[in-house]
Amino acid sequence: ERTIIRDFSFRVTRGDRIGVVGANGTGKSTLLKLLTGELIPDEGRVKLSKTLNGIVIDQQRKLMAPEKRVRDVLADGGDWIDVQGVRKHVHGYLKEFLFEPSIAEAKIGTLSGGERSRVLLAREFARPSNLLVLDEPTNDLDLETLDLLQEVISDYEGTVLIVSHDRDFLDRTVTVTLGLDGSGKVDIVAGGYEDWERQRSGRSEPKRTATPKAEPPAPAKAKTKLSYKDQRDLELLPVEIEKIEAAIARDEAALADPDLYAKNPKKFDTLMQAIEAARAKKEEAELRWLELAEMAEGLS
């Protein structure tokens, strides 16, 4: 028996982007399984959050039945799909993964390898989760899908764990690197693959010219009450949010027509854009109201 990992202590927090690197046989996949609770260490312990909910995308891509349509894989044959808790029309969701809406009717077996990979990513990323585990995710991906995967990881709100030999991919996606050399030691390095290599070879990072710190601005006088405009916004924003929600529901009802895209693709696109804009407006209004409510509470 040999020791794969020893004297290792590490804390993973929400939002971390962690890369695991090292030569073949050094224990990268083992470390990944320890961090996710799939394996139990012989010594020590791994404490996992009770709310942990992970997605795993590994080298053995999950098979999709070739006779099924893309719509069947993503939305069980329907028109709507819940994406991380947000309801989206399947055609609009496909556009986020570089597809034309018409691909929804195509059978999995007729797609190229890159297209099947994008459908798989679309299916997996739709699931509610707060942890994304990627084991050699770039194997067999075309450049288009690789760029898309980087964007999706960047937008992902949870924690990401990545095992990969793709240096450029890691440098673009991770903020912390765990490096294994086969002796059981795990190096913890801020940055990507290049930063880990630099530390191993003893090269220092290029010196940066220090920027003088700006003088902090003088503290503003404490407010004693909300301004007239802020008070009006606090009162009226809930009404505005209700109106936006009603508009979203109305447009979603129009999109529920299964023949709409075939009959009037321009109207379909207009409705999709209106829904996305309304959701963004609603989020902005909700954040503004929360900010004002906290201000009002602080002044009371």
VENMOGI-V102859 format. One record per helix or strand. SS is the DSSP state (hx for helix, st for strand). FROM is the first residue (numbers start at 1). LEN is the number of residues. If there is no record, write none. Layout:
# VENMOGI-V102859
ss: {SS & SS}
from: {FROM & FROM}
len: {LEN & LEN}
This chain:
# VENMOGI-V102859
ss: {st & hx & st & st & hx & st & st & hx & hx & st & hx & hx & st & hx & st & hx & st & st & hx & hx & hx & hx}
from: {17 & 28 & 54 & 69 & 70 & 80 & 86 & 90 & 101 & 107 & 108 & 113 & 131 & 143 & 159 & 167 & 176 & 186 & 193 & 228 & 260 & 265}
len: {5 & 8 & 4 & 1 & 6 & 4 & 4 & 7 & 5 & 1 & 3 & 14 & 5 & 13 & 5 & 7 & 5 & 5 & 9 & 28 & 4 & 35}
